[in-house]
Amino acid sequence: MVDEWPVETVATGVVRSDGAILGRRGPTDRVFALASVTKPLAAYAALIAVEEGAIELDEPAGPEGSTVRHLLAHASGLAFDEPKVMAPPGERRLYSNAGFDVLADHLAKAAGMPFAEYLRQALCEPLGMTATEIPGSPAKDGLSSADDLLRFAAELQSPRLLAPETLDEATSVVFPGLSGVLPGYGHQRPNDWGLGFSLRDHKSPHWTGARSSPRTFGHFGQSGTFLWVDPDAGAACVTLTDRAFGPWAAEVWPAYTDAILAELG
């Protein structure tokens, strides 16, 4: 299917919950710009920092009244791309790159090292993700390969670096009932999120498939990238392209996801 997509290059793969790769296509060792698929990596590093005791989910961070939990869940009230307060914490789901920048700065101060270095030591090295780095914003400037993200997707199904309970919390609704905008898809009521992870729930339209279970979580990026994990299917998919997200992606991504899930049975 991906050979027919209107993109120059696509690298994709499916990994099972036991880490077995079910299929690959394209240059899966090539490094692509992740755009917002950077956020789950940054969030996972922050959750590791929570378990290590460097930070706490409910300690103050960001605008007055905001916490690390608010920043991870896009509920701090910060604007999309600037550290400007648009709403009180916990009142609206304002998808915020700025919030992840603030979070990374907060963690860097607590850990005594640059955020990119913390992510490398805490996440990338243990998982063997040698092609992954965040040279800029932890919200959108990540670089990685499909092979590396398949390792991360396996971790998201059978965590070794986090307690299962922590991952369960991160992939469940945080601050339920908040409305907001899903970039590329418009306003949603509610717009449910976990801690750094977009949740499928019953959202429609959505970048995953009609067959995707409500428990599906992950993220997509404006650089034409996505990663989803479907716990009910026991599998995850990583797809990286070199064409910016647009109507083409909204058309072909759900069909591709549904075909994968149909084949998995």
C-alpha positions in Angstrom: 0.0 0.0 0.0 2.7 2.5 0.9 4.3 2.1 -2.5 1.3 3.9 -3.9 1.4 6.9 -1.6 2.2 10.3 -3.1 5.5 10.6 -1.2 9.1 10.3 -2.4 10.2 8.1 0.5 8.4 6.2 3.2 9.8 3.9 5.9 7.3 1.8 7.9 7.2 -1.2 10.2 4.9 -3.1 12.5 6.2 -4.6 15.8 4.4 -7.0 18.1 4.1 -6.6 21.9 6.9 -9.2 22.4 9.2 -7.1 20.2 9.0 -9.3 17.1 9.0 -7.3 13.9 6.1 -8.4 11.7 7.1 -6.4 8.6 9.2 -3.5 7.3 9.1 -1.5 4.1 11.4 1.2 2.8 14.7 2.6 4.2 14.0 1.9 7.9 17.5 2.9 8.8 17.2 6.4 7.2 16.9 9.3 9.6 13.7 11.5 9.2 12.5 14.6 10.8 9.8 13.6 13.4 8.0 16.9 14.0 5.6 16.2 16.8 6.4 12.5 17.1 9.2 14.0 19.1 6.7 14.6 22.0 6.2 10.9 23.0 10.0 10.5 23.2 10.3 13.7 25.4 7.4 12.6 27.5 8.9 9.2 28.1 12.1 10.7 29.2 10.2 12.9 31.6 8.3 9.9 33.0 11.7 8.2 33.6 12.8 11.3 35.5 9.7 11.0 37.6 10.5 7.4 38.5 14.1 8.3 39.2 12.9 11.1 41.6 14.4 14.0 39.7 11.0 15.6 39.2 7.4 14.9 40.4 4.2 15.0 38.3 2.5 17.3 40.6 5.3 19.8 41.3 4.9 23.3 40.0 6.2 23.9 36.5 5.2 26.5 33.9 2.6 29.1 34.5 1.2 29.8 38.0 -0.9 26.9 39.1 0.5 24.6 36.4 2.4 21.4 37.2 4.6 18.9 35.2 1.3 16.9 34.8 -0.4 19.9 33.2 2.5 20.4 30.8 2.6 16.8 29.7 -1.2 16.7 29.1 -1.4 20.0 27.1 -3.5 21.5 30.0 -1.1 24.2 31.3 -2.9 27.0 29.5 0.2 27.9 27.4 -0.2 29.0 23.8 0.7 26.7 20.9 4.1 28.1 20.0 5.0 30.8 22.6 5.1 31.0 26.4 2.0 33.0 26.6 -0.8 32.1 29.0 -4.1 31.6 27.2 -6.2 30.0 29.9 -5.9 28.9 33.6 -4.3 25.5 34.0 -6.7 22.5 33.7 -9.5 24.4 32.0 -8.8 23.8 28.3 -6.8 21.4 26.2 -4.4 23.8 24.4 -2.0 21.8 22.3 1.3 23.5 23.2 4.8 23.1 21.8 5.7 25.8 24.3 4.6 23.6 27.1 7.1 20.9 26.1 9.9 23.5 25.8 9.1 24.6 29.4 8.9 21.0 30.6 12.3 20.2 29.1 13.9 23.3 30.7 12.4 22.3 34.0 13.8 18.8 33.8 17.2 20.0 32.6 17.5 22.2 35.7 16.4 19.3 38.0 18.8 16.8 36.4 21.7 19.1 36.0 22.2 18.4 32.3 20.8 19.4 29.0 17.5 17.8 28.2 18.8 16.2 25.0 21.6 14.5 27.0 19.1 13.3 29.6 17.0 11.7 26.9 20.0 10.1 25.3 21.2 8.5 28.6 17.7 7.6 30.0 16.0 6.4 26.8 18.0 6.1 23.7 21.1 4.3 25.0 19.1 1.6 27.0 16.9 0.9 24.0 19.8 1.0 21.4 18.3 3.9 19.6 21.5 5.1 18.0 19.9 7.2 15.2 17.7 9.3 17.5 18.4 12.8 18.8 16.7 16.0 19.6 19.0 18.8 18.5 16.4 21.5 19.1 12.9 21.8 20.6 11.7 18.7 22.5 8.3 19.4 21.1 9.1 19.1 17.4 12.8 18.9 16.4 13.5 15.2 16.9 15.3 13.1 14.4 15.1 9.3 14.2 14.7 6.2 12.0 11.9 3.7 11.7 14.2 1.1 13.1 14.8 3.1 16.3 11.1 4.0 16.7 10.2 0.3 16.4 12.4 -0.3 19.4 10.6 2.5 21.2 7.2 1.1 20.1 8.1 -2.3 21.6 9.0 -0.5 24.8 5.6 1.2 24.8 4.0 -2.3 24.7 6.2 -4.1 27.2 8.0 -1.4 29.3 11.5 -2.1 30.7 12.4 1.5 31.5 9.2 2.4 33.3 6.9 0.6 35.7 3.8 -0.7 33.8 1.6 1.3 36.2 3.4 4.5 35.1 2.9 3.8 31.4 -0.8 2.9 32.1 -1.3 6.3 33.7 0.5 8.0 30.8 -1.8 6.4 28.3 -5.0 7.0 30.1 -7.1 10.2 30.1 -5.5 13.0 32.2 -7.9 15.9 33.1 -10.9 14.2 31.5 -13.6 16.2 29.7 -11.4 19.1 28.4 -12.2 20.3 24.9 -9.6 21.4 22.5 -8.2 21.3 18.9 -6.4 18.3 17.5 -4.0 19.9 14.9 -5.0 19.0 11.4 -8.4 17.7 12.5 -10.2 20.5 14.2 -12.1 21.1 17.5 -13.0 18.1 19.6 -15.3 17.7 22.6 -13.7 16.1 24.5 -10.1 16.2 23.3 -8.6 13.5 25.6 -4.9 13.2 26.1 -2.6 11.2 28.3 0.8 12.3 29.6 2.4 13.2 26.3 0.4 10.7 24.3 -2.6 11.3 22.0 -5.5 9.0 22.8 -7.7 7.4 20.1 -10.8 7.1 22.3 -13.8 7.5 20.0 -12.5 10.6 18.1 -13.7 11.0 14.5 -12.1 11.9 12.2 -8.8 10.6 13.3 -5.4 9.8 11.9 -5.6 6.2 13.0 -8.2 3.7 11.5 -11.8 2.8 12.0 -10.6 -0.5 13.3 -8.3 1.0 15.9 -9.4 0.2 19.4 -10.3 3.1 21.7 -7.2 2.2 23.8 -4.9 3.1 20.9 -2.4 5.8 21.7 0.6 7.5 20.0 1.2 10.7 18.0 1.5 12.0 14.5 3.8 14.8 13.2 3.4 17.5 10.6 6.4 16.2 8.8 4.3 13.2 7.6 5.1 10.8 10.4 3.2 8.7 12.9 3.5 6.1 15.7 0.5 4.2 17.1 0.2 1.4 19.6 -3.0 -0.6 19.8 -3.0 -2.7 23.0 -6.0 -4.6 21.9 -4.3 -5.7 18.7 -1.0 -6.4 20.5 1.0 -4.4 17.9 2.3 -1.0 17.0 3.1 0.8 13.7 5.7 3.3 12.9 5.6 5.3 9.6 8.0 8.1 8.5 7.8 10.0 5.3 9.4 13.0 3.7 6.2 14.8 2.8 4.4 17.2 5.1 1.1 16.1 6.6 -1.9 17.2 4.5 -5.1 15.8 2.9 -3.0 13.0 1.3 -2.1 11.7 4.8 -5.6 12.0 6.2 -6.8 9.9 3.3 -4.2 7.1 3.2 -3.1 6.7 6.9 -6.4 5.3 8.2 -6.8 2.9 5.3 -3.2 1.6 5.9 -3.9 1.2 9.7 -7.1 -0.6 9.0 -5.3 -3.0 6.6 -2.7 -3.7 9.2 -5.3 -4.4 11.8 -7.3 -6.6 9.5 -4.2 -8.7 8.7 -3.4 -9.0 12.4 -6.9 -10.4 12.9 
